[in-house]
Amino acid sequence: MSVPNLLNPRGEYQDIYDQAFRFSRERLHPLMARMDDEDWYPPHLMQELADAGYLGITAPPALGGAGMDVFASGMVAEAMAYWNLNANCIWGPHENLCLNNLLRNGNEEQKARYIPRLCRAEIIGALGLTEPGAGSDALTGMRTTAKRDGDDYVLNGRKIFISNGPIADVLLVYAKTAPERGAKGISAFIVEKDMPGFGVAKELKKMGWRGCPTGELVFENCRVPARNLVGGENAGVGIVMSGLDIERAFFAVPICAAAQRCLDLSLEYAAQREQFGKPIAEQQMVQAMLADLYTEIEAARLLAYRALLSCNDLEQGGGGTGALHKLCAALLKAGSVHMLAVDTAVQIHGGMGFMWETEVNRHYRNAKVSEIGAGTREIRRIIIATELLREVRSSRA
């Protein structure tokens, strides 16, 4: 895969991608079958990624990171996901949802306390937003509360579908400090797994993304030191929305990589599978499927690149509205193309594609979450339409 020159005039991004691609082919791809077959979390994975320099990509060298931008981290995500989407979905919540969020929104003391250890994989990170009764309505529907009690906040509530939740040492958790204010009464907290009152209720068994620990978390009078409040009391909505925009753009890139892998596997299979005396790649209907998938992936990837590149300059607390908010919701395109890719790949593989142990089957079971995570496809459409109509009204004013 070549990164377009218009985004990469000096070649740095291409070098980052190529290096991560080689590493992922050699170290991550061999893990994929066992992760999927056994729902196995590779205990050495995060330390190996840290040793290779793939943790803290956006963190400054003074804090143990590489000092690169969000787009560079996206190049690593794309390379990883091509060879092992499951491994990428362990790395991504740590790297983007936790580490980069703390880097953007934490104070200097908080960053000094957590970022170096996250970069070294001494601690694993996660983010806690979704709740049993608040998914698409994550802000106004949030029920987890935090009340000030002396030098602590006391958290009560539950979070669900939390990637890395069962293995996380530190989590960025959202709770309502002023429930009467709705979304404007949300605050963000750094919660450590050993804090009294925090627990993992259960680890969840998923259709796809197997080997990526996902859990339900519980906070029962969980005491969190006040110094772990991120960004100020009742200032969490800006952190949420800014983080969601980056998450959507960041998520779109590895989804495109997984779609590309499905296309490449289908090309290889179609070239060697013979029916009616010739490879099925010579059948015009198969060629049409391959051609259509190629153009859709290229379109989705370029849109994802544009969104992620725009996140490079996102100011602290920015996002959540406007052109970037609309652009990042273009995860809508990546998700639909991912679904097209896995359906096409299984169709071309025929009966073999229906077999559990084939790689395209693993991709098929992984794909649906790309239309659910970081905001469902319906929410993405609402965001895009809302911003388009806002632009129309603004132009008429």
ABEGO torsion letter per residue (X at the ends): XBBBAAABAAGAAAAAAAAAAAAAAAAAAAAAAAAAAAGBBBAAAAAAAAAAGABGAABBAAAGBAGBBAAAAAAAAAAAAAABAAAAAAAAAAAAAAAAAAAAABBAAAAAAAAAAAAAGABBBBBBABBAABBAAAAAABABBBBBBEABBBBBEBBBGBBGAAABABBBBBBBABAAAEAAABBBBBBBAABBGBBBABBBBBABGBGBBBBBBBBBGBBBBAAABBGEBGAAAAAAAAAAAAAAAAAAAAAAAAAAAAAAAAAAAAAABBBGGBBAAABAAAAAAAAAAAAAAAAAAAAAAAAAAAAAABBBGBEGBEAAAAAAAAAAAAAAAAAAAAAAAAAAAEAAAABAABAAAAAAAAAAAAAABGEBAAAAAAAAAAAAAAAAAAAAX
